[in-house]
Amino acid sequence: MPGDALLEPHPVDTPAQIRVLPDTVINQIAAGEVVERPASVLKELVENSLDAGARRIEVDVVDGGRRLVRVRDDGAGMDHDNALLALERHATSKLRALQDLDHIATMGFRGEALAAIASVAQFTLLTNRAGSATGTEILVFGGRIQEVRDAGVPPGTDIAVRNLFFNVPARRKFLRSAPTEFTHIRQAFIHEALANPSVEFILRADDADVYRLPAGTLLDRIRDLYGAEIAAHLRPLNFGNGSVEISGYAGVPPFSRLDREWQIVFINERPTSSPVVSFAIQSAYRDVLVGGRYAPLFMQVRVPSDAVDVNVHPAKKEVRFHRPTEVRDVIIEAIRLAISGGEMPKGKRSAAAPHRAEPVAPAPAAEPPPAVVAPAAVSPAAPPPAPVVPAPVATIQQQWTWASSQPSATPDGLPARVTPWAEYRLLGRVAGLYIVLETPDGLVLMDTRSAHERVIYERLLHAVDQGRAPSQGLLPPVAVPLSPAQTNALRKHLAALKQMGFGVAEFGAETFMVDALPVWVAHAAPGPLLSDIADGLMQGGRATAKDWVLPLIAETASRQAVSLQRELNEAELNALIRDLAGTEMPYTSPRGKPTVILLSHRELNRKFGRE
């Protein structure tokens, strides 16, 4: 019966024989790991040019790189024999032994890029070594060498990759439109150009110039690529501990955007990324930018070559550090030092030549208000009254006073900071919330509530650092059981938790007694709270615990800030202005809102048509 066929057993398949794949298939598989799209070709070829010592690199693309990606350089070049070897799999001049993988100092090192690219494209290699009478031209079609001949070419290397994936239709159909592929090409080009500002870079698309970037400094390259306005809102990064060194430029909040396009990181001159680096950047900007906004950042991280593993991703998109916690802490400190204190952003002025204005002369008036000098110049004999602030949360165990008899918000024991304005003149109020100041650099609009939040926030942070954080007692104390791993993590950081205002002590095996909580988490359940803290400590140590508490401190500062309904008198306003000038980050509130807006003299002149 016809239905009986369904009941017949399927024939047993003959076991497949194991075979060695042909070299062409092997190369195409490797190409799938190394070459994702035309931008991957550009990255591999440009990095080979850099390894060859090129001082000028030209890139030509046609049809978004789908029809042509061509890279020419003036580097060392290759002779006939080395040019042929370069097209073999795992042939490289950059490694000799297994131990060399621990000290990689070049961009490329695997020796598979040219072979993989040539296996999925129509490939032309022109090269000549300086001093040689003739160069070498090699034509490769889908991984098969078609012709090798002598050629008269200048020193350097010229590689053209045409019709990428022409022989792998399944890969070619996944290429996007020409504009989309060119967007990826331009991004890859920009990253390589920023990583190597001392090299001249040229990009042409469909025979039209896109970028001509002369050799110069990193700031010159940023200005050429992104414009003078971004460059004017950057501050230099220059910090290290002898093992991890950070350089480059960090953007000053609130100047930012909604994506990370302006955040580019180089690790030992390599455009790449790492989860620990992304976390450090986010942590450094956490209390100065509104959530979902990203300040510009062009950061170079330098570590010894044996302290970083660049061989964890086939396309070298990610690296792994041997001591990630150290790298994280140095990056956070470098960015915070760069964006805190110092000179206010100057609109569109060049960051290389900051404006120096003369002191402001008071305008004629019946009773001209006196110019108020910055905190460093005020005599401590007659300090002005500090702003009146609502009382702190009740039932705290430790006495906490918001008002200070000091003329500056800079806590005792810390060095005096360079204030963002040397002197100012209070001109008036707007809508009862904003105040207008005249400074040597122009006009400043200040949001008093955001300013007061910043002052209170930094005082709280200093109290935490000094072990004087306000806390609220628990009656009765609560016993919190934890897992063995959580217990070990918490036991190592009890001192740090007490410094933050927690009253925590061991109480038997894998149990802790909590008798006090910081005021900013006073209403939280001690059990889940302590468990979450322990989990965070297992992942990142003490820095993670403090990062976790920063948003809560910011929320407390917001609650304690001066009420919008109450207008400050002139003495309170002057005290608030000076206190804000003494903070580490006077330009934003802890929630990332601007505290001040500066209209420079140049910007005012331009708006009134004088420039």
URMO-V764374 format. One record per residue. N is the residue number from 1. RES is the residue in one letter. SS is DSSP state (H for helix, E for strand, C for the rest). PSI is psi as a letter, one per 30 degrees, with the letter a starting at -180 (* if undefined). D_FIRST is the distance of its C-alpha to the first C-alpha in whole Angstrom. Layout:
n = [N:N]
res = [RES:RES]
ss = [SS:SS]
psi = [PSI:PSI]
d_first = [D_FIRST:D_FIRST]
This chain:
n = [1:2:3:4:5:6:7:8:9:10:11:12:13:14:15:16:17:18:19:20:21:22:23:24:25:26:27:28:29:30:31:32:33:34:35:36:37:38:39:40:41:42:43:44:45:46:47:48:49:50:51:52:53:54:55:56:57:58:59:60:61:62:63:64:65:66:67:68:69:70:71:72:73:74:75:76:77:78:79:80:81:82:83:84:85:86:87:88:89:90:91:92:93:94:95:96:97:98:99:100:101:102:103:104:105:106:107:108:109:110:111:112:113:114:115:116:117:118:119:120:121:122:123:124:125:126:127:128:129:130:131:132:133:134:135:136:137:138:139:140:141:142:143:144:145:146:147:148:149:150:151:152:153:154:155:156:157:158:159:160:161:162:163:164:165:166:167:168:169:170:171:172:173:174:175:176:177:178:179:180:181:182:183:184:185:186:187:188:189:190:191:192:193:194:195:196:197:198:199:200:201:202:203:204:205:206:207:208:209:210:211:212:213:214:215:216:217:218:219:220:221:222:223:224:225:226:227:228:229:230:231:232:233:234:235:236:237:238:239:240:241:242:243:244:245:246:247:248:249:250:251:252:253:254:255:256:257:258:259:260:261:262:263:264:265:266:267:268:269:270:271:272:273:274:275:276:277:278:279:280:281:282:283:284:285:286:287:288:289:290:291:292:293:294:295:296:297:298:299:300:301:302:303:304:305:306:307:308:309:310:311:312:313:314:315:316:317:318:319:320:321:322:323:324:325:326:327:328:329:330:331:332:333:334:335:336:337:338:339:340:341:342:343:344:345:346:347:348:349:350:351:352:353:354:355:356:357:358:359:360:361:362:363:364:365:366:367:368:369:370:371:372:373:374:375:376:377:378:379:380:381:382:383:384:385:386:387:388:389:390:391:392:393:394:395:396:397:398:399:400:401:402:403:404:405:406:407:408:409:410:411:412:413:414:415:416:417:418:419:420:421:422:423:424:425:426:427:428:429:430:431:432:433:434:435:436:437:438:439:440:441:442:443:444:445:446:447:448:449:450:451:452:453:454:455:456:457:458:459:460:461:462:463:464:465:466:467:468:469:470:471:472:473:474:475:476:477:478:479:480:481:482:483:484:485:486:487:488:489:490:491:492:493:494:495:496:497:498:499:500:501:502:503:504:505:506:507:508:509:510:511:512:513:514:515:516:517:518:519:520:521:522:523:524:525:526:527:528:529:530:531:532:533:534:535:536:537:538:539:540:541:542:543:544:545:546:547:548:549:550:551:552:553:554:555:556:557:558:559:560:561:562:563:564:565:566:567:568:569:570:571:572:573:574:575:576:577:578:579:580:581:582:583:584:585:586:587:588:589:590:591:592:593:594:595:596:597:598:599:600:601:602:603:604:605:606:607:608:609:610:611]
res = [M:P:G:D:A:L:L:E:P:H:P:V:D:T:P:A:Q:I:R:V:L:P:D:T:V:I:N:Q:I:A:A:G:E:V:V:E:R:P:A:S:V:L:K:E:L:V:E:N:S:L:D:A:G:A:R:R:I:E:V:D:V:V:D:G:G:R:R:L:V:R:V:R:D:D:G:A:G:M:D:H:D:N:A:L:L:A:L:E:R:H:A:T:S:K:L:R:A:L:Q:D:L:D:H:I:A:T:M:G:F:R:G:E:A:L:A:A:I:A:S:V:A:Q:F:T:L:L:T:N:R:A:G:S:A:T:G:T:E:I:L:V:F:G:G:R:I:Q:E:V:R:D:A:G:V:P:P:G:T:D:I:A:V:R:N:L:F:F:N:V:P:A:R:R:K:F:L:R:S:A:P:T:E:F:T:H:I:R:Q:A:F:I:H:E:A:L:A:N:P:S:V:E:F:I:L:R:A:D:D:A:D:V:Y:R:L:P:A:G:T:L:L:D:R:I:R:D:L:Y:G:A:E:I:A:A:H:L:R:P:L:N:F:G:N:G:S:V:E:I:S:G:Y:A:G:V:P:P:F:S:R:L:D:R:E:W:Q:I:V:F:I:N:E:R:P:T:S:S:P:V:V:S:F:A:I:Q:S:A:Y:R:D:V:L:V:G:G:R:Y:A:P:L:F:M:Q:V:R:V:P:S:D:A:V:D:V:N:V:H:P:A:K:K:E:V:R:F:H:R:P:T:E:V:R:D:V:I:I:E:A:I:R:L:A:I:S:G:G:E:M:P:K:G:K:R:S:A:A:A:P:H:R:A:E:P:V:A:P:A:P:A:A:E:P:P:P:A:V:V:A:P:A:A:V:S:P:A:A:P:P:P:A:P:V:V:P:A:P:V:A:T:I:Q:Q:Q:W:T:W:A:S:S:Q:P:S:A:T:P:D:G:L:P:A:R:V:T:P:W:A:E:Y:R:L:L:G:R:V:A:G:L:Y:I:V:L:E:T:P:D:G:L:V:L:M:D:T:R:S:A:H:E:R:V:I:Y:E:R:L:L:H:A:V:D:Q:G:R:A:P:S:Q:G:L:L:P:P:V:A:V:P:L:S:P:A:Q:T:N:A:L:R:K:H:L:A:A:L:K:Q:M:G:F:G:V:A:E:F:G:A:E:T:F:M:V:D:A:L:P:V:W:V:A:H:A:A:P:G:P:L:L:S:D:I:A:D:G:L:M:Q:G:G:R:A:T:A:K:D:W:V:L:P:L:I:A:E:T:A:S:R:Q:A:V:S:L:Q:R:E:L:N:E:A:E:L:N:A:L:I:R:D:L:A:G:T:E:M:P:Y:T:S:P:R:G:K:P:T:V:I:L:L:S:H:R:E:L:N:R:K:F:G:R:E]
ss = [C:H:H:H:H:H:H:C:C:C:C:C:C:C:C:C:C:C:C:C:C:C:H:H:H:H:H:H:H:H:H:H:H:H:C:C:C:H:H:H:H:H:H:H:H:H:H:H:H:H:H:C:C:C:C:E:E:E:E:E:E:E:H:H:H:C:C:E:E:E:E:E:E:C:C:C:C:C:C:H:H:H:H:H:H:C:C:C:C:C:C:C:C:C:C:C:C:H:H:H:H:H:H:C:C:C:C:C:C:C:C:C:H:H:H:H:H:H:C:C:C:E:E:E:E:E:E:E:C:C:C:C:C:C:E:E:E:E:E:E:E:C:C:E:E:E:E:E:E:E:E:C:C:C:C:E:E:E:E:E:E:E:C:C:C:C:C:C:H:H:H:H:C:C:C:C:C:H:H:H:H:H:H:H:H:H:H:H:H:H:H:H:H:H:H:C:C:C:C:E:E:E:E:E:E:C:C:E:E:E:E:E:E:C:C:C:C:H:H:H:H:H:H:H:H:H:C:H:H:H:H:H:C:E:E:E:E:E:E:E:C:C:C:C:E:E:E:E:E:E:E:C:C:C:C:C:E:C:C:C:C:C:E:E:E:E:E:C:C:E:E:C:E:C:H:H:H:H:H:H:H:H:H:H:C:C:C:C:C:C:C:C:C:E:C:C:E:E:E:E:E:E:C:C:H:H:H:E:E:C:C:C:C:C:C:C:C:E:C:E:E:C:C:H:H:H:H:H:H:H:H:H:H:H:H:H:H:H:H:C:C:C:C:C:C:C:C:C:C:C:C:C:C:C:C:C:C:C:C:C:C:C:C:C:C:C:C:C:C:C:C:E:E:C:H:H:H:C:C:H:H:H:C:C:C:C:C:C:C:C:C:C:C:C:C:E:C:C:C:C:C:C:C:C:C:C:C:C:C:C:C:C:C:C:C:C:C:C:C:C:C:C:E:E:E:E:E:E:E:E:C:C:C:E:E:E:E:E:E:C:C:E:E:E:E:E:E:H:H:H:H:H:H:H:H:H:H:H:H:H:H:H:H:H:H:C:C:C:C:C:E:E:E:E:E:E:E:E:E:E:E:C:C:H:H:H:H:H:H:H:H:H:C:H:H:H:H:H:H:C:C:C:E:E:E:E:C:C:C:C:E:E:E:E:E:E:E:E:H:H:H:C:C:C:C:H:H:H:H:H:H:H:H:H:H:H:H:H:H:H:C:H:H:H:H:H:H:H:H:H:H:H:H:H:H:H:H:H:H:H:C:C:C:C:C:C:C:C:C:H:H:H:H:H:H:H:H:H:H:H:H:C:C:C:C:C:C:E:C:C:C:C:C:E:C:E:E:E:E:E:H:H:H:H:H:H:H:C:C:C:C]
psi = [l:e:f:f:f:f:f:k:k:k:k:k:k:k:k:k:k:k:l:k:k:l:e:e:e:e:e:e:e:e:e:f:e:e:j:e:l:e:e:e:e:e:e:e:e:e:e:e:e:e:f:g:g:k:f:k:k:k:k:k:k:k:h:g:f:e:e:k:j:k:k:k:l:h:a:e:l:l:a:e:e:e:e:e:e:f:f:l:k:h:k:l:g:f:k:e:l:e:f:f:f:f:h:k:g:l:e:l:f:f:g:f:e:e:e:e:e:f:f:g:l:j:k:k:k:k:l:k:k:k:f:k:e:l:a:k:k:k:k:k:j:h:f:k:k:e:k:k:l:k:k:j:l:l:k:a:k:j:k:k:j:k:h:k:g:f:g:i:e:e:e:e:f:f:k:a:l:e:e:e:e:e:e:e:e:e:e:e:e:e:e:e:e:e:f:i:f:f:k:k:k:k:k:k:k:h:g:k:k:e:k:j:j:l:k:a:l:e:e:e:e:e:e:e:e:f:l:f:e:e:e:f:g:k:k:k:k:i:k:l:g:f:e:k:k:k:l:b:k:k:k:j:l:g:j:l:l:f:l:g:e:g:j:k:k:k:j:h:g:k:j:a:l:k:e:e:e:e:e:e:e:e:e:e:g:e:g:f:k:k:k:g:k:k:l:k:k:j:k:k:k:k:l:k:f:g:g:k:j:g:g:f:k:e:g:h:f:k:l:k:k:e:i:e:e:e:e:e:e:e:e:e:e:e:e:e:e:e:f:k:a:a:k:l:k:h:b:g:l:k:f:f:i:k:k:j:l:l:k:k:k:k:k:k:l:e:i:k:k:k:k:k:l:l:e:f:g:k:k:f:e:i:k:l:k:l:k:k:k:l:k:l:k:l:h:k:e:k:k:k:k:e:k:k:f:k:f:l:f:k:l:k:f:k:k:k:l:j:l:f:k:e:l:l:k:j:e:a:l:k:g:f:e:k:l:k:k:k:l:f:f:b:k:k:k:k:j:e:e:e:e:e:e:e:e:e:e:e:e:e:e:e:e:e:e:g:g:g:k:k:l:k:l:k:j:l:l:k:k:j:k:l:l:e:e:e:e:e:e:e:e:f:g:e:e:e:e:e:f:f:g:k:j:k:l:k:i:a:k:h:k:k:k:j:f:k:l:l:f:f:g:f:g:l:k:e:d:e:e:e:e:e:e:e:e:e:e:f:e:g:a:e:e:e:e:e:e:e:f:e:e:e:e:e:e:e:e:e:e:f:l:k:k:f:f:k:k:k:l:e:e:e:e:e:e:e:e:e:e:e:f:f:l:e:i:f:f:l:l:f:g:g:k:k:e:l:k:k:j:l:e:e:e:e:e:e:e:g:g:f:*]
d_first = [0:4:5:5:8:10:11:12:15:17:20:23:25:28:32:34:37:40:42:46:45:47:51:50:47:49:52:49:48:52:53:50:52:56:55:54:55:58:61:59:61:64:64:64:66:69:69:69:72:74:73:75:78:78:80:79:75:74:70:69:65:64:61:61:61:57:59:62:63:67:69:72:75:78:77:78:75:74:75:72:71:71:69:66:66:65:62:61:59:61:64:67:70:70:69:70:69:67:70:71:68:70:73:71:73:72:69:67:66:62:63:59:60:61:58:56:57:57:54:53:55:58:61:64:67:71:73:76:79:82:85:82:83:79:76:72:70:66:63:60:56:53:55:56:59:60:64:67:70:74:75:78:77:80:79:76:73:71:67:65:61:59:56:55:51:51:48:46:45:43:47:49:46:48:51:53:55:59:61:59:59:62:63:61:63:67:66:66:69:71:70:71:74:75:74:77:80:82:80:80:76:75:72:71:68:68:71:73:75:73:75:78:79:83:83:85:84:82:83:84:80:79:82:80:77:77:81:84:83:81:83:86:84:83:85:85:83:85:84:83:84:84:81:79:81:80:81:80:81:80:80:82:80:80:79:75:72:69:67:68:68:72:71:71:71:72:72:74:74:70:69:66:65:65:64:67:69:68:68:72:72:71:73:76:76:75:78:79:76:74:71:68:71:72:75:75:75:76:76:76:76:77:76:77:74:73:73:70:66:65:62:60:58:57:59:62:61:62:65:65:69:70:72:70:73:76:74:73:77:79:77:77:81:81:80:82:85:84:84:86:90:92:92:91:88:90:88:88:90:90:89:91:94:94:97:100:102:106:106:106:109:109:110:113:113:116:114:112:110:110:108:106:105:102:102:103:106:107:110:109:112:111:107:106:104:100:98:97:94:93:93:90:87:89:89:89:90:92:95:93:95:94:97:99:103:102:102:99:95:95:95:98:97:95:97:98:96:96:96:94:98:101:103:102:103:102:102:100:97:94:93:94:91:92:95:96:98:100:100:101:98:97:96:94:92:91:89:91:88:86:89:90:86:86:90:88:85:87:90:87:85:89:89:86:87:90:89:90:87:88:85:85:85:83:84:83:81:77:76:73:70:68:66:67:67:68:71:72:72:74:76:77:78:80:83:81:80:83:85:82:84:81:83:80:81:79:79:77:74:72:74:76:79:79:82:83:81:82:83:80:77:79:77:74:72:74:70:68:71:72:68:67:70:70:66:68:70:68:67:70:73:76:76:72:74:77:74:73:76:77:75:77:80:80:79:82:84:83:83:87:88:90:90:89:91:94:96:98:102:103:104:100:99:101:100:96:96:98:96:93:94:95:91:88:86:88:86:83:83:81:78:78:80:83:87:89:88:91:92:94:97:95:93:95:97:94:93:97:97:99:97]
